[in-house]
Amino acid sequence: MPVLLKKLLTWGFVGFLIFYMAFRPNGAAQLCKSIGAALMMIAQGLGDFLTGLMS
């Protein structure tokens, strides 16, 4: 991917995030909660898997 295109996409994404948080703060907070919950589920599953390997 060309460097200029990558920079444009990155800055566009950052701009969208700032716009989303400024004009839809409740939606942005809910999105962060959902991402956090998904990461916790993944970590819990990995922990259960490793526990199963050890026993």
CORQUI-V328499 format. One record per backbone hydrogen bond with DSSP energy under -1.0 kcal/mol. CO is the residue of the C=O (numbers start at 0). NH is the residue of the N-H. If there is no record, write none. Layout:
co->{CO;CO}
nh->{NH;NH}
This chain:
co->{1;2;3;4;5;6;7;8;9;10;11;12;13;14;15;16;17;18;19;23;24;25;26;27;28;29;30;31;32;33;34;35;36;37;38;39;40;41;42;43;44;45;46;47;48;49;50}
nh->{5;6;7;8;9;10;11;12;13;14;15;16;17;18;19;20;21;22;23;27;28;29;30;31;32;33;34;35;36;37;38;39;40;41;42;43;44;45;46;47;48;49;50;51;52;53;54}
